[in-house]
Amino acid sequence: MFQKVLIANRGEIAIRIAATLQQMGIRVAAVYSDADANALHLLSAEEVYRLCGESAAKSYLNIEQIVGLALSHGVDAIHPGYGFLSENADFAQACSDAGVTFIGPSPQALRAAGDKILAKQAAAQVGVPIVPSWSGEVADSRRVAHEAAQIGFPLLVKAAAGGGGKGMRVVQKERELQDALGAAQREAAAAFGDDRVFLEKYIPRPRHVEVQVFGDTHGNIVHMYERECSIQRRHQKIVEESPSSALGPELRAALCEAAVRVARSIGYTNAGTVEFLLDESGRFYFLEVNARLQVEHPVTELLLRRDLVELQVAAARGARLPFQQDELRPEEHVLECRVYAEDANAGFLPATGTIEHFVPPVGQGIRVDSGVVTGSSVSVHFDPLLAKLIVQGRTREQAIEKMLWALRRFVIMGVTTNIEFLQRLIDHPEFRAGNLHTHFLEEHSSALSCRKSSSEEALIIAALASHRAGVRHAAALQRDSADDFAAMPTDPWQVAGAWRMLQ
Amino acid sequence: MIRALIRPGGAREPVEVTLEQLEREDRRRWLVRLGDHHAEVTFEMSAPGVGRLEMGGRSWPFYVLQRETNVQVWIDGAIHRFERLDRSPARRSSPATEAALENDLTAPMPGTIRKINATVGQRFEAHQPLIIMESMKMELTLSAPRAGVVRQILCQEGQLVEMGAVLAELEKA
């Protein structure tokens, strides 16, 4: 058993990991950058170590310093959380070289998952579909036409050096192909100085469905069912759930089995996630392996009533998986919303400030993982995730109702949040119907944008509260001047000098 | 009787609310007049910024946050923003400051200046990217609102700026 574990992270995930370590009777060591000297995650730890770095975020990326601290303080193992060093193979290797256990996959598995091209090849080799694509000499128009037909229409012409949609064309029919190739090449040359393009199958309105996998160091790998994360903005997930409303029993079994096959093919150990795109006809395509504990891992924890961090610690110690695949049976529906400090009405721009009121909802089947409290400051240094609100219900409808109930009781003031946006999103008829895809927010943006609501009650409260504040302010001023008067020495013994002179 | 002028967020005109204490000894009971109708309410604050309003047989817990003349009220899952105007409602801004605002490139969010793609005296086209900011792992490109010339640059690469900070002064070409 580990005696002491260092959490090389901050915020809500550091607090969440500490909770499990505490439960397991393991001493918790936390680290902090100067910007986090008063951060909440330090309260969860028995020992705290300061990190130096040129910026707040870079402090948590300093491999040498973190491993050095672990060694000098007799730390047995390091949990990297998510982000920062969590998928860094060099960090895992440095830990291992120093004799400190890295709670996560092996450096080899991290490298295999980290190379996106190799990971796709590995998936294809074990018969897991990847998004069909072709790259080659596009000047050979007969060859291109043949390859395009193999992929099928609609397809995308994409710039090899691409990004941000530049040099990208959707081609609906074969006769549009040549024009699209020319246009994409010109655009790519202008934007990136590189006119190479390739063909890829276009998947309209895809869903993002991922599978939680878990492996021990004895060759056992299980899946822990899926999470659907189709609701995204700027490629960042904001709502996750399980089970996915897109999967029937057969498709679910095929998807989960494919995830295990990919994980096995790269010798995966510990907790990981295999991501897929799902098209409208129910075909799925492997995207990538996320070799870490995911932000949305509580969805799986509530779904299966298992503690993923506890499993991670045990597997890192070399323990065998404590269950067989068929012992994992989801019985509930779980929904998670990410509460961000951002202005959903202004393009989801991040917001900063000091949290003046933080009152999370409390109830049966409601979990809040957060890293802030009233008085916390939300700065520009880190991710604007304030809290994750996770609810479980017997059915999806019940989970939705509970989520709305909880969102309507979640008070955060002082920093703009997306709580009201999430209420409109969860209540949207298409969300309720389970018709999700990764462009959902763009497609329904007008219905989801803020409706100007006027509340007579709020107006009355504003009037009464500001009147009351005015009265208290005036009273305080009066008290101050009274205090000044009281401070004047009226007791003769206090003006001893003058008194004595009179004597 | 107390008169309060309150402008709801997004509204142009303020609303006049009059407040009258119903009983001399009970500071929780008020008669509130709003336009042509009125209501008797019970208004109680149990802790700073936390309270309960009773009106028309219903009861609402609320949270309130006041910063200078801005008042935010959380009620029933939503936050409503108001501005309290005192006896002489200050004009929002003079025509001169409005013109100045139009010529400034300001930070729409707090963050770090990543890159400045402009020099003093430089001509630029409408929508040309001038400054790149970064905040919470997100990059934002600030582009020229229209064609013009850079008059002054008021920030440096790597600098941390507040929301609303003037980053550059621009003028029409």
Interface residues (C-beta under 8 A of the other chain):
Chain A: R234 A346 L349 P350 A351 T352 E356 H357 V359 V380 H381 F382 D383 P384 L407 R408 R409 F410 V411 M413 G414 I419 E420 Q423 K452 S453 S454 S455 E456 E457 A458 L459 I460 I461 A462 A463 L464 A465 S466 H467 R468 A469
Chain B: I2 A4 I6 P8 G10 A11 V15 V17 L19 W30 V32 L34 A39 V41 F43 M45 G49 V50 G51 L53 M55 W60 F62 Y63 V64 L65 Q66 V71 Q72 V73 W74 I75 D76 G77 A78 I79 H80 F82 R84 P108 M109 P110 G111 T112 S135 M136 K137 M138 L140 L160 M163
